Amino acid sequence: MLLEISELSVFYGKIQALDGVSLDVEEGEIACLIGANGAGKSTTLKTISGLRKVAHGAVRFKGADITHVPGHRRVTMGICQAPEGRGIFPGMTVMDNLGMGAYTRKKRDAERVTGDYERVFSLFPRLKERRKQIAGTMSGGEQQMLAIGRALMSDPDLLLLDEPSMGLAPMLVTQIFEIIKEINGQGTTILLVEQNAIQALSVSRRAYVLESGHITRRALAADLLDDDSIRAAYLGG
């Protein structure tokens, strides 16, 4: 198992955001976490990234306990997140943003970094066209592409995606999810947080439902797509 989360509890002050959350992500798969606003989805990803302190429970990655490993070290271990709301550096160019994604990689890795620029430009040709453009002047869809591309520049084994479809037009949403499948097909494991449950379940192998800080369902994504109660709650059916 690439990622194992066991009985995770996380607080914001005295408010408990996660209560006993457990989930697994196998190497090579796309897993998704779905749920309503405020359910704790983004907090789960932040905790995996090392940005939220764990009150109880454990996070294991590649068999090692990383519960108390700081976030910057988790990046070098192979975990990287494209955050909710894109989180790009708006005053920097596209190329500089991508370069920041490779910041933790050693100089001896320079040849592979060059190859990863080409990988990103192959996935997102628009970024290659706009590589000298100031990132904050690009459209929302282009900024989302850049956020994912920057995360890929860290060469992650596990890519965490937080609401990649947020604020995008339907045509762009479809394009982003096709690219997510392509990234996974190239060998990157993905844990996806999404409110667009149909798209998330359609590209995922395994799925978890999070409600008020608790995992309430876990199943193959295809099974949840066919579940009437899930469709009524999250898919508008």
GIHU-V829901 format. One record per run of one state. SS is the DSSP state (@ for helix, = for strand, . for the rest). FROM is the first residue (numbers start at 0). TO is the last residue. If there is no record, write none. Layout:
# GIHU-V829901
ss: [SS & SS]
from: [FROM & FROM]
to: [TO & TO]
This chain:
# GIHU-V829901
ss: [. & = & . & = & . & = & . & @ & . & = & . & = & . & @ & . & = & . & = & @ & . & @ & . & @ & . & = & @ & . & @ & . & = & . & @ & . & = & . & @ & . & = & . & = & @ & . & @ & .]
from: [0 & 2 & 12 & 14 & 25 & 29 & 34 & 40 & 49 & 55 & 61 & 63 & 65 & 70 & 77 & 78 & 82 & 92 & 93 & 101 & 106 & 123 & 124 & 129 & 133 & 134 & 137 & 139 & 152 & 157 & 162 & 169 & 185 & 188 & 194 & 196 & 203 & 205 & 211 & 213 & 220 & 225 & 227 & 235]
to: [1 & 11 & 13 & 24 & 28 & 33 & 39 & 48 & 54 & 60 & 62 & 64 & 69 & 76 & 77 & 81 & 91 & 92 & 100 & 105 & 122 & 123 & 128 & 132 & 133 & 136 & 138 & 151 & 156 & 161 & 168 & 184 & 187 & 193 & 195 & 202 & 204 & 210 & 212 & 219 & 224 & 226 & 234 & 236]
